[in-house]
Amino acid sequence: MTTPLSLPCIDARTVAAAIAALPTRLQKRADAVIATRNDWLLSTTDTGVRVHLAGEVTVELAVAANQVETAVCTCLLSPRCAHRAAVLSACPPAEQQDSAESDPIPPDAETTVSAAHRAAARSLWDAAANLIENGCAAAGAAERALLLRAVHTARAVGLHRGARSGAELAEQLRRYGERSAEFSLTGLHQGAVETLLACHLVQSQTTLSSAEIGRARRRYEPVGGLRLFGLISEPVVTASGYAGVVTWMVDSSGVRYSMSDVQPGGVERCVSDLPVALVGSGIDHRRLAQRGLTLSGATATESGRLGRGVTVSAVPGAHVDQAWTSVAVRRLFDVPVREQVAAALTDSDGDEGRLGLICCDVEVSSATVHSVQVMSEGLPIELAVPPGVPGLLYAQNLRQLGRVPGARMRLVGRIAADRPGQLVALAIRPRRRSAVGDIRNLAWDPVTHAELSDSVEVDAVHPIWERGVETTCIQAPLMRASDRLHQVLRGGRRMARGPVCLRDVDWLRESAMPNLAQSFAELFSAAKSSERDEFGRRALLHGERFTIAWLRAAVMVTASRARSQRESWGLGEPHEW
């Protein structure tokens, strides 16, 4: 019986060996076969699965424990054929068991860099540098297999930070090759930068901290009994094709915890009535945000993500809090805004990498087409809607806020990582004069004009919203610099040549960014290097120079964005860009 395509997992070394056994001509042929994977048919056999390709060619996979052991193709060139290599390349990489899972590295421990560490980092660096040199447009199954094998080696010797970013880089390459809608050029860029940085640290130092070497995987540790108070439920849509809801809670000491239901799907999964998958809870995420939980036998990660093991039991909170009136939640709003922002910019909420939540009191000042300007403790803030969530009420509610200047409210939002000075508004509670306002989740609850008008103080002088010009002016040059780095990722070295690149350097200098301009001048100079050895190959030194120059420019752009973010929130001192 034919079923939808669902290939078993495979060891990355098996894929790399199959690709390496092919001549260059057949490696290109394998890329063409992979491009037709949506037309493959899969059927079961006694020993595993059979993949039916075009032209009556089949590849039989012997599977044990959902992992490929052997692969046999029916064509005459098997086993050194493009069909077998293509099918193996299309299989998802198997999860590798880490020794660090049973022997975790203490947070303050240091690891001495060994020869095995340096060799693994070298192979991972070479695989990522090949992508920078030639671009993802030229990367096929062979390049991805080489990268996955390097990731496997890095993980085996305990270089978890480089292995994790390398795996994400390989996944983005796969999506690009398949022309998947889940492909993210930003994700590819971040994966390349993080992979190269992790390898550089290993090769340039003699010891590594636990943060530099990374952790094997997220660990759930016992935290005992917890009494948690609800804060908000937040819709989540990722670029990798996952969606759902994350509910945030806080205990009496101010520590934040989250309970998530994020699974493959689209924005249709972002509904507030998703049930909470905990024994004894019996509530959905909306009620969880209102009532909180009392847990026994709880487990949580270092970032506060709660586990859902069989030993965990839950009882919904007895009190329904629809106005953030619990003492634990009120304390969050007592922390000064700048202090919250400073903490959020140096940390992120778990594995999603999103900047932390901000809880503050605001007053609406004015509005534009795409945002609402508010003031909080004398600090100008722009409120914006989260990207990638069509069909929810964010945009409608934000427009409603902008129609009532002077409206006062309590707000929970998240710092927009790529937009300095902006806060993604998630939930509000109007400070009404006639009654205690209810919480309005801006994703699902419509905000009315009446409740906002009731929060305006009579005869009050509304604050004037004003932001410095410098923070706004530097965004265009930084965006242009990022676009140039992305173009190199797509097309390789050739995209860093030509008169337009020199104009980029001149524009950065004219924008008062001499340091950033110098880093891009070095990148473009390295791209023009054409010295070759006696066999006509580009000299290794110059290939290395180009990769290092690209990494240095990317790090400087990231650092400049971070400094711009801090300055937009009134943190830090002016400096030379």
C-alpha positions in Angstrom: 0.0 0.0 0.0 1.4 3.4 -1.0 1.6 6.0 1.7 2.7 9.7 1.9 6.4 10.1 1.9 7.9 9.6 5.3 11.5 8.5 5.2 13.3 7.0 8.2 16.3 8.6 9.9 19.9 8.0 8.9 23.3 8.4 10.4 25.0 11.5 8.8 28.2 9.5 8.2 26.3 7.0 6.0 25.1 9.9 3.8 28.5 11.4 3.6 30.1 8.1 2.5 27.5 7.5 -0.2 28.0 11.0 -1.6 31.8 10.8 -1.4 31.7 7.5 -3.4 30.1 9.3 -6.4 32.1 11.1 -9.1 31.3 14.8 -9.5 29.0 14.2 -12.5 26.8 11.8 -10.5 26.8 14.2 -7.5 25.1 16.8 -9.6 22.7 14.1 -10.9 21.9 13.3 -7.2 20.9 16.9 -6.7 18.5 16.7 -9.7 16.9 13.5 -8.3 16.4 15.1 -4.8 14.6 18.0 -6.5 11.9 15.4 -7.6 11.3 14.1 -4.1 7.7 15.3 -4.0 7.0 12.8 -6.8 8.5 9.9 -4.9 6.2 7.2 -3.6 6.9 5.2 -0.4 5.7 1.6 0.3 6.4 -0.8 3.2 8.4 -4.0 2.9 9.2 -6.8 5.3 12.6 -5.2 6.2 11.8 -1.5 5.8 10.6 0.8 3.1 10.8 1.0 -0.7 11.1 4.3 -2.4 9.7 4.5 -6.0 11.5 7.0 -8.2 11.0 8.1 -11.8 11.7 5.6 -14.6 10.7 2.5 -12.6 13.8 2.8 -10.4 13.3 1.8 -6.7 15.6 2.1 -3.7 15.0 -0.4 -0.8 15.9 0.7 2.7 16.5 -1.8 5.4 15.3 -0.1 8.6 15.9 -1.0 12.3 14.7 1.2 15.1 13.5 3.8 12.6 17.0 4.2 11.3 18.4 3.2 7.9 20.9 0.3 8.0 21.4 -0.5 4.3 20.2 0.8 1.0 20.0 -1.0 -2.3 19.0 0.5 -5.7 17.7 -1.5 -8.7 19.7 0.5 -11.3 22.8 -0.9 -12.9 25.2 1.6 -11.2 24.3 0.6 -7.7 25.7 1.0 -5.1 27.6 4.0 -6.6 24.5 5.6 -8.1 22.8 8.9 -7.9 19.4 7.3 -6.9 20.7 5.7 -3.8 22.7 8.8 -2.7 19.7 11.0 -3.4 17.3 8.9 -1.2 19.9 8.7 1.6 20.4 12.5 1.4 16.6 13.0 1.7 16.4 11.0 4.9 16.4 13.2 8.1 19.5 13.0 10.2 19.2 10.7 13.2 19.4 12.1 16.7 22.8 11.4 18.2 23.2 10.3 21.8 25.4 12.6 23.8 27.6 11.5 26.6 27.0 14.9 28.2 23.3 13.9 28.8 24.4 11.7 31.7 27.4 13.8 32.7 26.4 17.5 32.2 29.0 20.2 32.4 28.6 22.5 35.4 27.8 26.1 34.4 31.1 27.5 35.8 33.4 24.6 34.5 36.1 25.0 31.9 37.0 22.4 29.3 40.6 22.1 28.0 40.7 22.1 24.2 42.1 18.8 22.9 43.5 17.8 19.5 40.2 16.0 18.8 38.3 19.3 19.5 40.5 21.2 17.1 40.2 18.6 14.4 36.4 18.5 14.7 36.3 22.3 14.7 38.5 22.4 11.6 36.3 20.1 9.6 33.2 22.1 10.6 34.9 25.4 9.8 35.9 24.1 6.3 32.3 22.9 5.6 30.8 26.3 6.6 33.6 28.2 4.8 32.8 26.4 1.6 29.3 27.7 1.8 30.6 31.3 2.3 33.0 30.8 -0.6 30.5 29.4 -3.1 27.1 30.4 -1.8 24.1 28.3 -1.0 23.0 28.5 -4.6 25.9 26.2 -5.4 25.4 23.9 -2.4 24.0 20.5 -3.2 23.7 17.1 -1.5 27.5 16.7 -1.4 28.0 20.0 0.5 25.2 19.3 2.9 26.5 15.7 3.6 29.9 17.1 4.3 28.4 19.6 6.8 26.3 16.9 8.5 29.4 14.7 8.9 31.3 17.6 10.4 28.3 18.2 12.8 28.3 14.6 13.8 32.0 14.7 14.6 31.7 17.9 16.6 28.8 16.5 18.6 30.7 13.3 19.3 33.7 15.2 20.8 31.4 17.4 22.9 31.3 20.7 20.8 27.6 21.1 21.3 27.4 24.8 20.4 29.0 24.3 17.0 27.1 21.1 16.4 23.7 22.7 17.1 24.3 25.7 14.9 25.8 23.5 12.2 22.7 21.3 12.2 20.5 24.4 11.8 22.7 25.5 8.9 22.4 22.1 7.2 18.6 22.2 7.7 18.4 25.6 6.1 20.4 24.4 3.2 18.0 21.5 2.8 15.1 23.9 2.7 16.8 26.1 0.2 17.5 23.2 -2.1 13.9 22.0 -1.9 12.6 25.6 -2.4 10.7 25.2 0.8 8.5 28.0 2.1 10.1 27.3 5.5 13.5 28.5 4.3 14.8 31.6 6.1 17.8 33.6 4.8 18.1 35.2 8.2 18.2 31.7 9.8 20.9 30.6 7.3 22.9 33.8 8.1 22.6 33.2 11.8 23.6 29.5 11.5 26.7 30.4 9.4 27.8 33.1 11.8 27.3 31.0 15.0 29.0 28.0 13.4 32.0 29.9 12.3 32.2 31.7 15.7 32.0 28.4 17.6 34.8 26.9 15.5 37.0 30.0 15.8 36.7 29.9 19.6 37.9 26.3 19.7 40.9 27.0 17.4 42.0 30.2 19.1 41.8 29.2 22.8 43.2 26.6 25.1 40.2 26.4 27.4 36.5 26.8 26.8 33.7 27.8 29.2 30.5 25.9 29.4 28.7 28.6 27.4 31.4 28.5 24.7 31.3 24.7 24.3 27.5 24.5 24.6 25.2 22.0 26.3 24.2 18.7 24.8 20.4 19.3 24.8 17.8 20.9 26.9 17.5 19.2 30.3 14.5 19.0 32.6 15.5 19.1 36.2 13.2 18.5 39.2 12.0 21.7 40.9 9.5 20.2 43.3 6.2 21.8 44.1 5.3 25.1 42.5 2.4 27.6 42.8 2.2 29.6 39.7 0.2 32.7 38.8 -0.9 33.3 35.2 0.4 36.2 33.2 -0.5 35.8 29.4 -0.9 33.3 26.6 1.1 34.1 23.5 0.6 32.7 20.0 3.7 31.4 18.4 4.4 30.9 14.7 7.9 29.8 13.7 9.6 29.9 10.3 10.3 26.2 10.5 6.6 25.3 10.2 5.6 25.1 13.9 2.8 26.9 15.6 0.8 27.0 18.8 0.5 28.8 22.1 2.9 29.5 25.0 1.5 30.5 28.4 3.7 32.4 30.8 3.4 32.2 34.5 5.3 33.5 37.6 5.9 32.1 41.0 5.8 34.1 44.3 9.5 34.9 44.0 9.2 36.4 40.5 10.7 33.5 38.5 9.0 33.0 35.2 7.8 29.6 33.8 6.2 28.7 30.6 3.9 25.9 29.3 3.8 25.4 25.6 1.9 23.5 22.9 3.8 24.1 19.7 3.5 21.5 17.0 3.8 21.3 13.2 1.1 23.5 11.7 0.2 27.1 10.7 -1.5 30.0 12.3 -4.7 27.9 12.7 -3.1 26.3 15.7 -2.8 29.7 17.5 -6.1 29.4 19.4 -6.6 30.1 23.1 -8.6 26.9 23.8 -5.8 24.5 23.2 -5.9 22.0 26.2 -3.0 22.0 28.6 -1.3 18.6 28.4 -0.8 18.0 32.1 -2.4 15.3 34.3 -5.2 16.8 36.4 -5.2 20.3 34.9 -8.4 20.0 32.8 -8.1 23.6 31.5 -7.1 25.3 28.3 -4.3 27.9 27.8 -6.7 30.9 28.2 -7.8 29.7 31.6 -4.3 28.7 32.5 -3.2 32.4 31.9 -6.1 33.5 34.2 -5.9 30.9 37.0 -2.3 29.6 37.1 -1.4 26.2 38.4 -0.3 24.3 41.5 2.2 21.6 40.5 3.7 18.7 42.3 6.7 16.8 41.1 7.4 19.6 38.6 10.4 19.6 36.2 11.7 22.6 34.3 14.6 23.6 32.1 17.1 26.3 33.0 15.0 28.8 31.0 11.8 28.0 32.9 10.1 25.7 30.4 7.9 23.2 32.3 8.0 19.5 31.7 5.0 17.3 31.1 6.3 13.9 32.4 4.1 11.3 33.9 5.3 12.2 37.4 4.0 15.7 37.1 0.5 16.4 38.4 -1.4 19.7 38.3 -4.3 21.4 39.9 -5.7 24.7 38.4 -5.5 27.7 40.7 -8.7 28.4 42.7 -8.7 32.2 42.0 -9.5 33.6 38.6 -7.3 36.7 38.0 -8.6 38.8 35.2 -6.8 42.0 36.0 -3.2 41.0 37.0 -4.0 41.6 40.7 -1.9 38.9 42.3 1.0 40.1 44.3 3.5 38.0 42.3 2.3 39.6 39.0 2.1 43.1 40.4 5.7 42.9 41.3 6.6 42.5 37.6 5.1 45.9 36.8 7.0 47.6 39.7 10.4 47.0 38.1 11.6 50.1 36.1 11.2 49.7 32.3 14.9 50.4 31.5 15.9 47.8 34.1 13.6 45.2 32.4 14.9 46.1 29.0 18.5 45.8 30.0 17.9 42.3 31.4 15.9 41.2 28.3 18.6 42.4 25.9 21.1 40.1 27.5 18.9 37.1 27.7 16.2 35.3 25.7 13.2 33.1 26.4 14.5 29.6 26.1 15.2 27.9 22.8 13.1 30.2 20.6 15.8 32.9 21.0 13.1 35.6 21.4 13.8 38.6 23.7 12.1 38.6 27.1 8.8 40.0 28.2 8.4 43.6 29.4 5.7 44.5 31.9 5.0 48.3 32.2 2.4 51.1 32.5 2.0 53.2 29.4 0.0 56.1 28.1 -0.9 56.5 24.4 0.6 59.5 22.8 0.0 59.3 19.0 -0.2 56.8 16.2 1.1 56.1 12.6 0.0 53.7 10.0 2.1 50.8 11.3 2.6 51.6 15.0 1.3 53.3 18.1 3.5 55.7 20.1 3.3 55.4 23.9 5.2 56.8 26.9 6.4 54.8 29.9 8.3 56.5 32.7 9.4 59.2 30.3 10.6 56.7 27.7 9.2 56.8 24.2 8.1 53.4 22.9 6.6 52.2 19.7 4.0 49.4 19.8 3.9 47.1 16.8 2.2 43.8 15.9 4.1 40.5 15.8 5.1 39.3 12.3 3.7 36.2 10.7 0.4 35.9 12.5 -2.4 36.9 10.0 -5.9 36.2 11.0 -5.5 37.3 14.6 -6.7 40.6 16.1 -3.3 42.2 16.7 -3.6 44.8 13.9 -7.2 45.6 14.6 -6.6 46.2 18.3 -3.5 48.2 17.7 -5.5 50.6 15.4 -8.1 50.9 18.2 -5.4 51.9 20.7 -4.1 54.6 18.3 -7.6 56.2 18.1 -7.6 57.1 21.9 -4.7 59.4 22.8 -4.2 59.6 26.5 -5.5 56.1 27.2 -3.6 54.6 30.2 -3.1 50.9 30.6 -0.9 48.1 31.8 0.9 46.4 29.0 2.8 43.1 28.5 4.9 43.1 25.4 8.1 41.6 23.9 11.1 43.6 22.6 11.2 43.4 18.8 14.7 42.0 18.2 15.1 43.5 14.7 13.4 46.8 15.3 15.1 49.1 17.8 12.8 50.9 20.3 9.8 48.8 19.3 7.7 46.6 21.6 5.4 43.9 20.3 2.2 44.4 22.2 0.7 41.1 23.5 -1.8 42.0 26.2 -3.2 45.1 28.0 -5.4 46.0 30.9 -7.0 49.5 30.6 -6.7 51.5 33.8 -10.4 52.5 33.8 -11.7 55.2 36.1 -15.1 53.6 36.7 -14.1 50.0 37.3 -11.1 47.6 37.3 -10.4 46.8 33.6 -10.1 43.3 32.4 -7.1 41.8 30.7 -7.4 41.9 26.9 -5.2 39.5 25.0 -4.6 41.4 21.8 -4.5 38.2 19.7 -8.0 37.1 20.5 -9.9 39.7 22.6 -11.3 42.8 20.8 -10.5 46.1 22.5 -13.4 48.5 22.6 -13.3 52.3 22.3 -15.4 52.7 25.4 -13.0 51.0 27.8 -10.1 52.9 26.4 -11.9 56.2 26.7 -12.7 55.4 30.3 -9.0 55.2 31.0 -8.2 58.8 29.8 -7.7 61.3 32.6 -9.9 64.4 32.3 -8.0 67.6 31.5 -4.7 65.8 31.6 -1.7 67.0 29.6 -0.6 64.2 27.3 3.1 63.5 27.0 4.9 64.4 23.8 6.4 61.4 22.0 9.9 62.2 20.7 12.9 60.0 19.8 16.4 60.9 18.8 17.2 61.1 15.1 20.5 59.0 15.3 18.8 55.7 16.2 16.5 56.0 13.2 19.2 57.1 10.7 21.5 54.2 11.3 19.0 51.5 10.4 19.2 52.0 6.6 23.0 51.5 6.4 22.8 48.5 8.7 20.0 47.0 6.6 22.1 47.6 3.4 25.1 46.0 5.1 23.0 43.0 6.1 21.7 42.6 2.6 25.2 42.5 1.2 26.2 39.8 3.6 23.0 37.8 2.6 23.9 38.2 -1.1 27.3 36.7 -0.4 25.5 33.8 1.3 23.4 33.2 -1.7 26.0 33.7 -4.5 29.4 33.3 -2.8 32.6 35.3 -3.3 31.5 36.8 -6.7 28.7 38.8 -4.9 31.4 40.8 -3.0 32.9 42.2 -6.2 32.1 45.1 -8.5 31.6 48.9 -8.2 28.4 48.5 -6.3 30.4 47.1 -3.4 32.7 50.1 -3.3 29.6 52.3 -3.2 28.5 50.4 -0.1 31.8 51.2 1.6 31.5 54.9 0.7 27.9 55.0 2.0 28.9 53.5 5.3 31.6 56.1 5.7 29.2 58.9 4.8 26.8 57.5 7.4 29.4 58.0 10.1 30.2 54.3 10.4 34.0 54.2 9.7 34.6 51.0 11.6 31.9 49.1 9.8 33.0 50.6 6.5 36.6 49.3 7.1 35.4 45.8 7.8 33.4 45.8 4.5 36.4 47.2 2.6 38.5 44.3 3.9 35.7 41.9 2.8 35.6 43.3 -0.8 39.4 43.3 -1.0 39.6 39.6 0.1 36.9 38.8 -2.5 39.1 40.2 -5.3 42.1 38.1 -4.3 43.0 35.8 -7.2 46.3 34.3 -6.3 46.4 30.6 -7.2 48.8 27.6 -6.7 50.6 25.7 -9.4 47.5 23.6 -10.1 45.3 26.7 -10.6 43.5 26.3 -7.3 42.9 29.4 -5.2 45.5 29.6 -2.5 44.2 28.4 0.9 45.4 31.5 2.6 43.2 33.7 0.5 40.1 31.5 0.8 40.6 31.7 4.6 41.0 35.4 4.4 37.6 35.8 2.7 35.7 33.7 5.2 37.3 35.5 8.1 36.5 38.9 6.5 32.9 37.9 6.0 32.6 36.7 9.6 34.2 39.9 11.0 31.7 42.0 9.0 28.8 39.9 10.1 29.8 40.2 13.8 30.2 43.9 13.5 26.8 44.3 11.9 25.3 42.2 14.7 27.1 44.2 17.4 26.0 47.5 15.7 22.4 46.4 15.8 22.7 45.4 19.5 24.2 48.8 20.3 21.5 50.6 18.3 18.9 48.6 20.2 20.3 49.6 23.6 20.6 53.3 22.6 17.0 53.3 21.4 15.9 52.3 24.9 18.1 54.9 26.6 20.8 52.5 27.6 24.5 53.0 27.0 26.5 55.9 25.8 27.0 57.3 22.3 30.0 55.8 20.5 31.8 55.8 17.2 30.3 53.3 14.7 
